Every structure is written in C-alpha cells, then in structure tokens.
Amino acid sequence: MTEEQVETKAESLSRTEMRKQQKELLEEAKITKLKRRLNYVIAFLVTVLILILLFMRFINF
C-alpha cells in the first residue's frame, strides 16, 4: 500500500469512530430526555391518584 492509501484508510477509520461517538452521545441524550419525561408522568399520576383518593374519602364514595 502506498502512503496515500494508508492515510485515506486512517481518515475513514477516524470518521467512523467520530460517527460512532456521535451516535452514542445522541442515544444518551435521548435516554436522558425519556427518563425526565417518565419522571414527570409518574409524578403527575401519583398526584392525580392522591387527589382522587382524597376526593373519595371526603365525599364518602
């Protein structure tokens, strides 16, 4: 192989590694966003459940 082929091969590997790292970072960001949304949904459902139980307690269902 000539030096040009080696350099081209090294560049393609580095680009591949960069693409792989970017993909991993994007996946981590998506997971973090989904975790935050899930926490909000859980907090909302717990709050609604408590309000319904209080309502039922004082209205005597």
Secondary structure, 3 states (H helix, E strand, C coil): CCHHHHHHHHHHHHHHHHHHHHHHHHHHHHHHHHHHHHHHHHHHHHHHHHHHHHHHHHHCC
